[in-house]
Amino acid sequence: MRKHRFDVYALIAGGLFTALAVLYLVASLNDREVNSRFVLPLVCIVLGGGGLAGALVAASRRGRGGARDDDHTLD
């Protein structure tokens, strides 16, 4: 089997959606309701943080923390 890179964003998104599914399942089994007023903002915050973490990991793998102008000269 071929080894692949670790994807932080996919791990966070998968964990989030699994946690939401378990939350709704447990709530339905106990005859409770999930306050959906907090679910959508929480999903957006977690996915945004996951995207930021994924971008930071990708930038550190490339060995640079920011943009470089070494390749573009106007000679």
PDB file with SEQRES, HELIX, SHEET and CRYST1 records, atoms N, CA, C and O in Angstrom:
SEQRES   1 A   75  MET ARG LYS HIS ARG PHE ASP VAL TYR ALA LEU ILE ALA          
SEQRES   2 A   75  GLY GLY LEU PHE THR ALA LEU ALA VAL LEU TYR LEU VAL          
SEQRES   3 A   75  ALA SER LEU ASN ASP ARG GLU VAL ASN SER ARG PHE VAL          
SEQRES   4 A   75  LEU PRO LEU VAL CYS ILE VAL LEU GLY GLY GLY GLY LEU          
SEQRES   5 A   75  ALA GLY ALA LEU VAL ALA ALA SER ARG ARG GLY ARG GLY          
SEQRES   6 A   75  GLY ALA ARG ASP ASP ASP HIS THR LEU ASP                      
HELIX    1 AA1 VAL A    8  LEU A   29  1                                  22    
HELIX    2 AA2 VAL A   39  ARG A   61  1                                  23    
CRYST1    1.000    1.000    1.000  90.00  90.00  90.00 P 1           1          
ATOM      1  N   MET A   1       0.838  -1.176   0.000  1.00  0.00           N  
ATOM      2  CA  MET A   1       0.000   0.000   0.000  1.00  0.00           C  
ATOM      3  C   MET A   1       0.888   1.246   0.000  1.00  0.00           C  
ATOM      4  O   MET A   1       1.899   1.305   0.701  1.00  0.00           O  
ATOM      5  N   ARG A   2       0.501   2.216  -0.781  1.00  0.00           N  
ATOM      6  CA  ARG A   2       1.259   3.453  -0.891  1.00  0.00           C  
ATOM      7  C   ARG A   2       0.977   4.369   0.290  1.00  0.00           C  
ATOM      8  O   ARG A   2      -0.174   4.539   0.693  1.00  0.00           O  
ATOM      9  N   LYS A   3       2.021   4.951   0.838  1.00  0.00           N  
ATOM     10  CA  LYS A   3       1.867   5.871   1.966  1.00  0.00           C  
ATOM     11  C   LYS A   3       1.440   7.242   1.452  1.00  0.00           C  
ATOM     12  O   LYS A   3       1.921   7.702   0.416  1.00  0.00           O  
ATOM     13  N   HIS A   4       0.540   7.888   2.177  1.00  0.00           N  
ATOM     14  CA  HIS A   4       0.071   9.211   1.773  1.00  0.00           C  
ATOM     15  C   HIS A   4       0.328  10.204   2.890  1.00  0.00           C  
ATOM     16  O   HIS A   4       0.590   9.818   4.029  1.00  0.00           O  
ATOM     17  N   ARG A   5       0.254  11.474   2.560  1.00  0.00           N  
ATOM     18  CA  ARG A   5       0.473  12.533   3.544  1.00  0.00           C  
ATOM     19  C   ARG A   5      -0.678  12.626   4.531  1.00  0.00           C  
ATOM     20  O   ARG A   5      -1.827  12.333   4.198  1.00  0.00           O  
ATOM     21  N   PHE A   6      -0.356  13.034   5.736  1.00  0.00           N  
ATOM     22  CA  PHE A   6      -1.344  13.241   6.785  1.00  0.00           C  
ATOM     23  C   PHE A   6      -2.102  14.522   6.479  1.00  0.00           C  
ATOM     24  O   PHE A   6      -1.491  15.574   6.293  1.00  0.00           O  
ATOM     25  N   ASP A   7      -3.432  14.445   6.425  1.00  0.00           N  
ATOM     26  CA  ASP A   7      -4.273  15.590   6.096  1.00  0.00           C  
ATOM     27  C   ASP A   7      -5.005  16.058   7.354  1.00  0.00           C  
ATOM     28  O   ASP A   7      -5.964  15.421   7.789  1.00  0.00           O  
ATOM     29  N   VAL A   8      -4.551  17.169   7.937  1.00  0.00           N  
ATOM     30  CA  VAL A   8      -5.115  17.682   9.180  1.00  0.00           C  
ATOM     31  C   VAL A   8      -6.564  18.104   8.983  1.00  0.00           C  
ATOM     32  O   VAL A   8      -7.411  17.812   9.827  1.00  0.00           O  
ATOM     33  N   TYR A   9      -6.856  18.780   7.893  1.00  0.00           N  
ATOM     34  CA  TYR A   9      -8.207  19.270   7.647  1.00  0.00           C  
ATOM     35  C   TYR A   9      -9.213  18.122   7.540  1.00  0.00           C  
ATOM     36  O   TYR A   9     -10.308  18.205   8.098  1.00  0.00           O  
ATOM     37  N   ALA A  10      -8.854  17.068   6.837  1.00  0.00           N  
ATOM     38  CA  ALA A  10      -9.755  15.926   6.693  1.00  0.00           C  
ATOM     39  C   ALA A  10      -9.990  15.252   8.037  1.00  0.00           C  
ATOM     40  O   ALA A  10     -11.102  14.807   8.320  1.00  0.00           O  
ATOM     41  N   LEU A  11      -8.964  15.173   8.862  1.00  0.00           N  
ATOM     42  CA  LEU A  11      -9.116  14.572  10.182  1.00  0.00           C  
ATOM     43  C   LEU A  11     -10.064  15.401  11.051  1.00  0.00           C  
ATOM     44  O   LEU A  11     -10.935  14.841  11.717  1.00  0.00           O  
ATOM     45  N   ILE A  12      -9.905  16.716  11.052  1.00  0.00           N  
ATOM     46  CA  ILE A  12     -10.759  17.591  11.860  1.00  0.00           C  
ATOM     47  C   ILE A  12     -12.198  17.565  11.349  1.00  0.00           C  
ATOM     48  O   ILE A  12     -13.137  17.476  12.140  1.00  0.00           O  
ATOM     49  N   ALA A  13     -12.372  17.642  10.042  1.00  0.00           N  
ATOM     50  CA  ALA A  13     -13.726  17.622   9.473  1.00  0.00           C  
ATOM     51  C   ALA A  13     -14.413  16.283   9.739  1.00  0.00           C  
ATOM     52  O   ALA A  13     -15.590  16.254  10.101  1.00  0.00           O  
ATOM     53  N   GLY A  14     -13.704  15.197   9.567  1.00  0.00           N  
ATOM     54  CA  GLY A  14     -14.285  13.884   9.843  1.00  0.00           C  
ATOM     55  C   GLY A  14     -14.643  13.713  11.309  1.00  0.00           C  
ATOM     56  O   GLY A  14     -15.698  13.167  11.631  1.00  0.00           O  
ATOM     57  N   GLY A  15     -13.781  14.172  12.192  1.00  0.00           N  
ATOM     58  CA  GLY A  15     -14.072  14.108  13.622  1.00  0.00           C  
ATOM     59  C   GLY A  15     -15.268  14.955  14.000  1.00  0.00           C  
ATOM     60  O   GLY A  15     -16.092  14.553  14.821  1.00  0.00           O  
ATOM     61  N   LEU A  16     -15.362  16.130  13.399  1.00  0.00           N  
ATOM     62  CA  LEU A  16     -16.496  17.021  13.674  1.00  0.00           C  
ATOM     63  C   LEU A  16     -17.814  16.396  13.249  1.00  0.00           C  
ATOM     64  O   LEU A  16     -18.773  16.382  14.021  1.00  0.00           O  
ATOM     65  N   PHE A  17     -17.870  15.882  12.034  1.00  0.00           N  
ATOM     66  CA  PHE A  17     -19.123  15.307  11.548  1.00  0.00           C  
ATOM     67  C   PHE A  17     -19.476  14.017  12.291  1.00  0.00           C  
ATOM     68  O   PHE A  17     -20.654  13.716  12.484  1.00  0.00           O  
ATOM     69  N   THR A  18     -18.469  13.259  12.704  1.00  0.00           N  
ATOM     70  CA  THR A  18     -18.738  12.079  13.518  1.00  0.00           C  
ATOM     71  C   THR A  18     -19.291  12.478  14.879  1.00  0.00           C  
ATOM     72  O   THR A  18     -20.236  11.858  15.368  1.00  0.00           O  
ATOM     73  N   ALA A  19     -18.718  13.503  15.495  1.00  0.00           N  
ATOM     74  CA  ALA A  19     -19.205  13.983  16.792  1.00  0.00           C  
ATOM     75  C   ALA A  19     -20.633  14.514  16.682  1.00  0.00           C  
ATOM     76  O   ALA A  19     -21.450  14.279  17.572  1.00  0.00           O  
ATOM     77  N   LEU A  20     -20.936  15.224  15.605  1.00  0.00           N  
ATOM     78  CA  LEU A  20     -22.304  15.716  15.402  1.00  0.00           C  
ATOM     79  C   LEU A  20     -23.293  14.567  15.225  1.00  0.00           C  
ATOM     80  O   LEU A  20     -24.403  14.610  15.755  1.00  0.00           O  
ATOM     81  N   ALA A  21     -22.890  13.543  14.479  1.00  0.00           N  
ATOM     82  CA  ALA A  21     -23.774  12.393  14.279  1.00  0.00           C  
ATOM     83  C   ALA A  21     -24.033  11.675  15.601  1.00  0.00           C  
ATOM     84  O   ALA A  21     -25.164  11.278  15.882  1.00  0.00           O  
ATOM     85  N   VAL A  22     -22.987  11.509  16.413  1.00  0.00           N  
ATOM     86  CA  VAL A  22     -23.160  10.865  17.712  1.00  0.00           C  
ATOM     87  C   VAL A  22     -24.034  11.727  18.619  1.00  0.00           C  
ATOM     88  O   VAL A  22     -24.874  11.199  19.348  1.00  0.00           O  
ATOM     89  N   LEU A  23     -23.847  13.045  18.581  1.00  0.00           N  
ATOM     90  CA  LEU A  23     -24.658  13.945  19.392  1.00  0.00           C  
ATOM     91  C   LEU A  23     -26.137  13.819  19.046  1.00  0.00           C  
ATOM     92  O   LEU A  23     -26.974  13.698  19.940  1.00  0.00           O  
ATOM     93  N   TYR A  24     -26.464  13.847  17.760  1.00  0.00           N  
ATOM     94  CA  TYR A  24     -27.859  13.727  17.345  1.00  0.00           C  
ATOM     95  C   TYR A  24     -28.413  12.330  17.639  1.00  0.00           C  
ATOM     96  O   TYR A  24     -29.588  12.194  17.980  1.00  0.00           O  
ATOM     97  N   LEU A  25     -27.590  11.304  17.512  1.00  0.00           N  
ATOM     98  CA  LEU A  25     -28.039   9.951  17.817  1.00  0.00           C  
ATOM     99  C   LEU A  25     -28.357   9.792  19.295  1.00  0.00           C  
ATOM    100  O   LEU A  25     -29.402   9.250  19.653  1.00  0.00           O  
ATOM    101  N   VAL A  26     -27.459  10.263  20.157  1.00  0.00           N  
ATOM    102  CA  VAL A  26     -27.692  10.165  21.605  1.00  0.00           C  
ATOM    103  C   VAL A  26     -28.897  11.003  22.013  1.00  0.00           C  
ATOM    104  O   VAL A  26     -29.689  10.588  22.859  1.00  0.00           O  
ATOM    105  N   ALA A  27     -29.036  12.177  21.416  1.00  0.00           N  
ATOM    106  CA  ALA A  27     -30.183  13.032  21.744  1.00  0.00           C  
ATOM    107  C   ALA A  27     -31.492  12.372  21.333  1.00  0.00           C  
ATOM    108  O   ALA A  27     -32.481  12.456  22.062  1.00  0.00           O  
ATOM    109  N   SER A  28     -31.512  11.730  20.196  1.00  0.00           N  
ATOM    110  CA  SER A  28     -32.757  11.086  19.753  1.00  0.00           C  
ATOM    111  C   SER A  28     -33.079   9.844  20.582  1.00  0.00           C  
ATOM    112  O   SER A  28     -34.251   9.533  20.798  1.00  0.00           O  
ATOM    113  N   LEU A  29     -32.067   9.143  21.042  1.00  0.00           N  
ATOM    114  CA  LEU A  29     -32.307   7.963  21.875  1.00  0.00           C  
ATOM    115  C   LEU A  29     -32.821   8.333  23.260  1.00  0.00           C  
ATOM    116  O   LEU A  29     -33.517   7.539  23.892  1.00  0.00           O  
ATOM    117  N   ASN A  30     -32.489   9.522  23.738  1.00  0.00           N  
ATOM    118  CA  ASN A  30     -32.909   9.973  25.061  1.00  0.00           C  
ATOM    119  C   ASN A  30     -34.097  10.931  25.015  1.00  0.00           C  
ATOM    120  O   ASN A  30     -34.407  11.585  26.011  1.00  0.00           O  
ATOM    121  N   ASP A  31     -34.750  11.016  23.882  1.00  0.00           N  
ATOM    122  CA  ASP A  31     -35.894  11.923  23.697  1.00  0.00           C  
ATOM    123  C   ASP A  31     -35.554  13.366  24.054  1.00  0.00           C  
ATOM    124  O   ASP A  31     -36.337  14.049  24.714  1.00  0.00           O  
ATOM    125  N   ARG A  32     -34.414  13.815  23.628  1.00  0.00           N  
ATOM    126  CA  ARG A  32     -33.971  15.195  23.832  1.00  0.00           C  
ATOM    127  C   ARG A  32     -33.852  15.878  22.472  1.00  0.00           C  
ATOM    128  O   ARG A  32     -33.890  15.228  21.427  1.00  0.00           O  
ATOM    129  N   GLU A  33     -33.709  17.182  22.507  1.00  0.00           N  
ATOM    130  CA  GLU A  33     -33.497  17.946  21.279  1.00  0.00           C  
ATOM    131  C   GLU A  33     -32.156  18.659  21.348  1.00  0.00           C  
ATOM    132  O   GLU A  33     -31.735  19.124  22.408  1.00  0.00           O  
ATOM    133  N   VAL A  34     -31.500  18.736  20.212  1.00  0.00           N  
ATOM    134  CA  VAL A  34     -30.244  19.476  20.107  1.00  0.00           C  
ATOM    135  C   VAL A  34     -30.590  20.903  19.737  1.00  0.00           C  
ATOM    136  O   VAL A  34     -31.355  21.143  18.803  1.00  0.00           O  
ATOM    137  N   ASN A  35     -30.026  21.851  20.472  1.00  0.00           N  
ATOM    138  CA  ASN A  35     -30.269  23.261  20.176  1.00  0.00           C  
ATOM    139  C   ASN A  35     -29.487  23.613  18.908  1.00  0.00           C  
ATOM    140  O   ASN A  35     -28.291  23.900  18.962  1.00  0.00           O  
ATOM    141  N   SER A  36     -30.169  23.588  17.788  1.00  0.00           N  
ATOM    142  CA  SER A  36     -29.499  23.781  16.500  1.00  0.00           C  
ATOM    143  C   SER A  36     -29.033  25.216  16.279  1.00  0.00           C  
ATOM    144  O   SER A  36     -28.357  25.501  15.290  1.00  0.00           O  
ATOM    145  N   ARG A  37     -29.382  26.108  17.178  1.00  0.00           N  
ATOM    146  CA  ARG A  37     -28.933  27.491  17.062  1.00  0.00           C  
ATOM    147  C   ARG A  37     -27.417  27.594  17.234  1.00  0.00           C  
ATOM    148  O   ARG A  37     -26.798  28.548  16.763  1.00  0.00           O  
ATOM    149  N   PHE A  38     -26.821  26.607  17.911  1.00  0.00           N  
ATOM    150  CA  PHE A  38     -25.382  26.628  18.148  1.00  0.00           C  
ATOM    151  C   PHE A  38     -24.614  25.702  17.209  1.00  0.00           C  
ATOM    152  O   PHE A  38     -23.390  25.795  17.117  1.00  0.00           O  
ATOM    153  N   VAL A  39     -25.307  24.824  16.523  1.00  0.00           N  
ATOM    154  CA  VAL A  39     -24.628  23.822  15.707  1.00  0.00           C  
ATOM    155  C   VAL A  39     -23.956  24.446  14.480  1.00  0.00           C  
ATOM    156  O   VAL A  39     -22.776  24.187  14.242  1.00  0.00           O  
ATOM    157  N   LEU A  40     -24.656  25.245  13.709  1.00  0.00           N  
ATOM    158  CA  LEU A  40     -24.075  25.831  12.494  1.00  0.00           C  
ATOM    159  C   LEU A  40     -22.890  26.753  12.785  1.00  0.00           C  
ATOM    160  O   LEU A  40     -21.863  26.626  12.118  1.00  0.00           O  
ATOM    161  N   PRO A  41     -22.981  27.677  13.752  1.00  0.00           N  
ATOM    162  CA  PRO A  41     -21.788  28.481  14.055  1.00  0.00           C  
ATOM    163  C   PRO A  41     -20.613  27.637  14.550  1.00  0.00           C  
ATOM    164  O   PRO A  41     -19.464  27.926  14.217  1.00  0.00           O  
ATOM    165  N   LEU A  42     -20.887  26.608  15.336  1.00  0.00           N  
ATOM    166  CA  LEU A  42     -19.826  25.733  15.818  1.00  0.00           C  
ATOM    167  C   LEU A  42     -19.152  25.003  14.663  1.00  0.00           C  
ATOM    168  O   LEU A  42     -17.928  24.872  14.635  1.00  0.00           O  
ATOM    169  N   VAL A  43     -19.954  24.526  13.710  1.00  0.00           N  
ATOM    170  CA  VAL A  43     -19.402  23.852  12.531  1.00  0.00           C  
ATOM    171  C   VAL A  43     -18.515  24.806  11.738  1.00  0.00           C  
ATOM    172  O   VAL A  43     -17.427  24.424  11.307  1.00  0.00           O  
ATOM    173  N   CYS A  44     -18.966  26.032  11.542  1.00  0.00           N  
ATOM    174  CA  CYS A  44     -18.173  27.017  10.793  1.00  0.00           C  
ATOM    175  C   CYS A  44     -16.864  27.343  11.510  1.00  0.00           C  
ATOM    176  O   CYS A  44     -15.820  27.461  10.868  1.00  0.00           O  
ATOM    177  N   ILE A  45     -16.911  27.489  12.817  1.00  0.00           N  
ATOM    178  CA  ILE A  45     -15.700  27.810  13.578  1.00  0.00           C  
ATOM    179  C   ILE A  45     -14.697  26.657  13.521  1.00  0.00           C  
ATOM    180  O   ILE A  45     -13.505  26.879  13.309  1.00  0.00           O  
ATOM    181  N   VAL A  46     -15.177  25.436  13.709  1.00  0.00           N  
ATOM    182  CA  VAL A  46     -14.274  24.287  13.711  1.00  0.00           C  
ATOM    183  C   VAL A  46     -13.687  24.050  12.323  1.00  0.00           C  
ATOM    184  O   VAL A  46     -12.493  23.772  12.202  1.00  0.00           O  
ATOM    185  N   LEU A  47     -14.495  24.153  11.285  1.00  0.00           N  
ATOM    186  CA  LEU A  47     -13.974  23.969   9.929  1.00  0.00           C  
ATOM    187  C   LEU A  47     -13.003  25.083   9.536  1.00  0.00           C  
ATOM    188  O   LEU A  47     -12.020  24.836   8.837  1.00  0.00           O  
ATOM    189  N   GLY A  48     -13.279  26.308   9.985  1.00  0.00           N  
ATOM    190  CA  GLY A  48     -12.336  27.402   9.736  1.00  0.00           C  
ATOM    191  C   GLY A  48     -11.008  27.178  10.434  1.00  0.00           C  
ATOM    192  O   GLY A  48      -9.945  27.409   9.857  1.00  0.00           O  
ATOM    193  N   GLY A  49     -11.074  26.727  11.681  1.00  0.00           N  
ATOM    194  CA  GLY A  49      -9.837  26.409  12.414  1.00  0.00           C  
ATOM    195  C   GLY A  49      -9.092  25.248  11.775  1.00  0.00           C  
ATOM    196  O   GLY A  49      -7.862  25.246  11.726  1.00  0.00           O  
ATOM    197  N   GLY A  50      -9.836  24.259  11.283  1.00  0.00           N  
ATOM    198  CA  GLY A  50      -9.203  23.141  10.590  1.00  0.00           C  
ATOM    199  C   GLY A  50      -8.540  23.568   9.294  1.00  0.00           C  
ATOM    200  O   GLY A  50      -7.458  23.087   8.957  1.00  0.00           O  
ATOM    201  N   GLY A  51      -9.182  24.467   8.568  1.00  0.00           N  
ATOM    202  CA  GLY A  51      -8.570  24.991   7.336  1.00  0.00           C  
ATOM    203  C   GLY A  51      -7.308  25.773   7.622  1.00  0.00           C  
ATOM    204  O   GLY A  51      -6.323  25.668   6.891  1.00  0.00           O  
ATOM    205  N   LEU A  52      -7.338  26.559   8.686  1.00  0.00           N  
ATOM    206  CA  LEU A  52      -6.144  27.305   9.082  1.00  0.00           C  
ATOM    207  C   LEU A  52      -5.028  26.362   9.496  1.00  0.00           C  
ATOM    208  O   LEU A  52      -3.875  26.563   9.116  1.00  0.00           O  
ATOM    209  N   ALA A  53      -5.358  25.330  10.276  1.00  0.00           N  
ATOM    210  CA  ALA A  53      -4.348  24.357  10.695  1.00  0.00           C  
ATOM    211  C   ALA A  53      -3.776  23.612   9.490  1.00  0.00           C  
ATOM    212  O   ALA A  53      -2.570  23.374   9.418  1.00  0.00           O  
ATOM    213  N   GLY A  54      -4.638  23.247   8.552  1.00  0.00           N  
ATOM    214  CA  GLY A  54      -4.166  22.572   7.342  1.00  0.00           C  
ATOM    215  C   GLY A  54      -3.248  23.448   6.512  1.00  0.00           C  
ATOM    216  O   GLY A  54      -2.264  22.963   5.953  1.00  0.00           O  
ATOM    217  N   ALA A  55      -3.556  24.730   6.426  1.00  0.00           N  
ATOM    218  CA  ALA A  55      -2.705  25.656   5.672  1.00  0.00           C  
ATOM    219  C   ALA A  55      -1.359  25.841   6.353  1.00  0.00           C  
ATOM    220  O   ALA A  55      -0.328  25.922   5.685  1.00  0.00           O  
ATOM    221  N   LEU A  56      -1.364  25.909   7.680  1.00  0.00           N  
ATOM    222  CA  LEU A  56      -0.102  26.061   8.406  1.00  0.00           C  
ATOM    223  C   LEU A  56       0.772  24.822   8.283  1.00  0.00           C  
ATOM    224  O   LEU A  56       1.991  24.937   8.159  1.00  0.00           O  
ATOM    225  N   VAL A  57       0.171  23.646   8.315  1.00  0.00           N  
ATOM    226  CA  VAL A  57       0.935  22.415   8.156  1.00  0.00           C  
ATOM    227  C   VAL A  57       1.508  22.329   6.747  1.00  0.00           C  
ATOM    228  O   VAL A  57       2.662  21.940   6.571  1.00  0.00           O  
ATOM    229  N   ALA A  58       0.723  22.685   5.753  1.00  0.00           N  
ATOM    230  CA  ALA A  58       1.199  22.654   4.366  1.00  0.00           C  
ATOM    231  C   ALA A  58       2.346  23.638   4.159  1.00  0.00           C  
ATOM    232  O   ALA A  58       3.306  23.333   3.452  1.00  0.00           O  
ATOM    233  N   ALA A  59       2.250  24.817   4.771  1.00  0.00           N  
ATOM    234  CA  ALA A  59       3.323  25.805   4.633  1.00  0.00           C  
ATOM    235  C   ALA A  59       4.590  25.335   5.329  1.00  0.00           C  
ATOM    236  O   ALA A  59       5.689  25.576   4.830  1.00  0.00           O  
ATOM    237  N   SER A  60       4.462  24.674   6.461  1.00  0.00           N  
ATOM    238  CA  SER A  60       5.654  24.203   7.158  1.00  0.00           C  
ATOM    239  C   SER A  60       6.297  23.035   6.433  1.00  0.00           C  
ATOM    240  O   SER A  60       7.514  22.861   6.510  1.00  0.00           O  
ATOM    241  N   ARG A  61       5.507  22.228   5.728  1.00  0.00           N  
ATOM    242  CA  ARG A  61       6.077  21.129   4.939  1.00  0.00           C  
ATOM    243  C   ARG A  61       6.912  21.645   3.774  1.00  0.00           C  
ATOM    244  O   ARG A  61       7.906  21.030   3.390  1.00  0.00           O  
ATOM    245  N   ARG A  62       6.503  22.771   3.221  1.00  0.00           N  
ATOM    246  CA  ARG A  62       7.252  23.354   2.110  1.00  0.00           C  
ATOM    247  C   ARG A  62       8.509  24.051   2.579  1.00  0.00           C  
ATOM    248  O   ARG A  62       9.361  24.412   1.767  1.00  0.00           O  
ATOM    249  N   GLY A  63       8.635  24.246   3.893  1.00  0.00           N  
ATOM    250  CA  GLY A  63       9.851  24.830   4.416  1.00  0.00           C  
ATOM    251  C   GLY A  63       9.874  26.336   4.424  1.00  0.00           C  
ATOM    252  O   GLY A  63      10.940  26.933   4.572  1.00  0.00           O  
ATOM    253  N   ARG A  64       8.745  26.959   4.271  1.00  0.00           N  
ATOM    254  CA  ARG A  64       8.715  28.417   4.309  1.00  0.00           C  
ATOM    255  C   ARG A  64       7.478  28.868   5.051  1.00  0.00           C  
ATOM    256  O   ARG A  64       6.423  28.236   4.983  1.00  0.00           O  
ATOM    257  N   GLY A  65       7.622  29.954   5.751  1.00  0.00           N  
ATOM    258  CA  GLY A  65       6.524  30.450   6.548  1.00  0.00           C  
ATOM    259  C   GLY A  65       5.724  31.533   5.865  1.00  0.00           C  
ATOM    260  O   GLY A  65       4.631  31.863   6.327  1.00  0.00           O  
ATOM    261  N   GLY A  66       6.216  32.089   4.801  1.00  0.00           N  
ATOM    262  CA  GLY A  66       5.507  33.164   4.146  1.00  0.00           C  
ATOM    263  C   GLY A  66       5.943  33.290   2.694  1.00  0.00           C  
ATOM    264  O   GLY A  66       6.660  32.438   2.168  1.00  0.00           O  
ATOM    265  N   ALA A  67       5.506  34.348   2.068  1.00  0.00           N  
ATOM    266  CA  ALA A  67       5.844  34.572   0.671  1.00  0.00           C  
ATOM    267  C   ALA A  67       7.289  35.050   0.548  1.00  0.00           C  
ATOM    268  O   ALA A  67       7.791  35.782   1.401  1.00  0.00           O  
ATOM    269  N   ARG A  68       7.937  34.626  -0.517  1.00  0.00           N  
ATOM    270  CA  ARG A  68       9.317  35.033  -0.763  1.00  0.00           C  
ATOM    271  C   ARG A  68       9.399  35.680  -2.133  1.00  0.00           C  
ATOM    272  O   ARG A  68       8.730  35.253  -3.074  1.00  0.00           O  
ATOM    273  N   ASP A  69      10.219  36.707  -2.237  1.00  0.00           N  
ATOM    274  CA  ASP A  69      10.386  37.399  -3.507  1.00  0.00           C  
ATOM    275  C   ASP A  69      11.701  37.044  -4.204  1.00  0.00           C  
ATOM    276  O   ASP A  69      12.115  37.754  -5.121  1.00  0.00           O  
ATOM    277  N   ASP A  70      12.357  35.972  -3.793  1.00  0.00           N  
ATOM    278  CA  ASP A  70      13.656  35.614  -4.370  1.00  0.00           C  
ATOM    279  C   ASP A  70      13.535  35.192  -5.827  1.00  0.00           C  
ATOM    280  O   ASP A  70      14.459  35.408  -6.611  1.00  0.00           O  
ATOM    281  N   ASP A  71      12.422  34.602  -6.195  1.00  0.00           N  
ATOM    282  CA  ASP A  71      12.273  34.080  -7.543  1.00  0.00           C  
ATOM    283  C   ASP A  71      11.877  35.146  -8.559  1.00  0.00           C  
ATOM    284  O   ASP A  71      12.037  34.939  -9.761  1.00  0.00           O  
ATOM    285  N   HIS A  72      11.371  36.263  -8.103  1.00  0.00           N  
ATOM    286  CA  HIS A  72      10.861  37.295  -9.008  1.00  0.00           C  
ATOM    287  C   HIS A  72      11.753  38.523  -8.930  1.00  0.00           C  
ATOM    288  O   HIS A  72      11.649  39.322  -8.000  1.00  0.00           O  
ATOM    289  N   THR A  73      12.631  38.664  -9.916  1.00  0.00           N  
ATOM    290  CA  THR A  73      13.490  39.847  -9.963  1.00  0.00           C  
ATOM    291  C   THR A  73      13.138  40.655 -11.194  1.00  0.00           C  
ATOM    292  O   THR A  73      12.689  40.110 -12.202  1.00  0.00           O  
ATOM    293  N   LEU A  74      13.342  41.943 -11.105  1.00  0.00           N  
ATOM    294  CA  LEU A  74      13.014  42.849 -12.208  1.00  0.00           C  
ATOM    295  C   LEU A  74      14.268  43.423 -12.847  1.00  0.00           C  
ATOM    296  O   LEU A  74      14.319  44.620 -13.129  1.00  0.00           O  
ATOM    297  N   ASP A  75      15.272  42.604 -13.081  1.00  0.00           N  
ATOM    298  CA  ASP A  75      16.531  43.095 -13.654  1.00  0.00           C  
ATOM    299  C   ASP A  75      16.417  43.407 -15.096  1.00  0.00           C  
ATOM    300  O   ASP A  75      17.394  43.829 -15.715  1.00  0.00           O  
TER     301      ASP A  75                                                      
END                                                                             
